[in-house]
């Protein structure tokens, strides 16, 4: 009988009877004060759903806050649609493009309308009016052939192209006060939940700021990231030149058999950028500096291949590059700092023997020969295996490690002797004008594939570890990225099309009965936007080979 149907609510750890066909929002109303917060979405059988999701069978349900990982993404996506609605109301002639995350916000620009402080203020005020009206985000699902004309009428050519090249039978979209849009994931139940945000002028556009994760009652505050902005802008211009700004255009290039040309041009841009960095290092070296090149960046940014390719370019500049890894300067395990939960914190700067490292570098500068330590990860002990290094005439030491931009790492080394490079996959390809490709998703997919292929680590274990990795990056890497002398964007315009086959195959084996299934499912949905590109088209020197295999470099 229908009155025997129940869901298990994780928030209250109880079974809740339902009638069948009720939405999560309906169920939430019946739970009354049992849920001590206003949910933005829910996890149903470990998969994120919006509150309009109808329940017809027994499910496990966990209602989520705006500060949870899934809730935060839903909050930002909902703010984006609210901004689109405000632009459509006040400046209907303009095209909104939300390009990427930067300075703790989301950079948006308008085509067909100059973005002045007055324009930004008017859009913020209109968004506040939408919040006060508490308008529902209505979830719709229709045949794709019926959704395409809706987007065509609204002038959303980018979304039309995406739908035409993904070839899905049905499409999910949302409607806000008569305006339709689609997003990479679920939205909030209504605009009234989105009270905390800001919209501030930034460069030629504006920054959309969500909640501060440390204090969700106030909006996030922007930080200065001039070098990051320049790196993003450089690649966005490149995307314009090659005619591939979004996934729909990338898919068209694959369908039209233009992927090979796109790969060659993108790889050539990597070569050109690394070559220019090598030229600058060589120039500083000949002026008496740049003996140590420190290469840093977050997980799966491609630091190792960047270092190896840089070494090749330095040889072309008649220098003699030598390479060492910061990992070999780890302290013995019993001296390693621990996280709050008791686990070893290998990402801490203080997991390294800073004194030994600085002493070795200074000895090298004085022309001495130094025996490098070797860290035995199995034993958790430092060993010496007779590996020695000495800086001869023309020698440059390349030092790879996540802390390279932190001044404390090389506090005893004269500044002019250091050249710092920040490496990160700053993805500039958009899904469409209102959906960007998150840089963290790109890096996570790289790491899932590499860990599975070469480290024997399952996708669920990589996903489980990822929040801890991200916390380490926020503490030890991102605060220092503006210290870099050069920023290298390691993303490749085509790479998600190549990773699609690998990623989908690995992710589909994540069990459904664990929390990590939700993230795996989200990433599979994300990869579904891309036409597949065969990996045989990727050259052996490509940075992407660090993760896929088949590289001509030795790792």
Helices and strands as residue ranges (DSSP letters): G 2-4, E 6-9, E 14-17, E 22-23, H 24-31, G 32-34, E 41-44, E 47-49, E 54-55, E 60-64, H 69-90, E 95-102, E 105-111, H 117-133, E 138-143, H 144-153, H 157-166, E 170-176, E 179-181, G 191-193, E 198-202, E 205-209, E 211-212, E 215-219, H 226-242, H 247-255, H 259-286, E 292-296, H 303-316, E 320-325, G 326-329, G 333-335, G 349-351, H 354-365, E 370-376, E 381-389, E 395-400, G 407-410, G 415-417, E 418-424, E 430-432, E 435-436, H 439-454, H 459-476, G 478-483, E 486-489, H 495-507, H 516-527, G 535-537, H 545-548
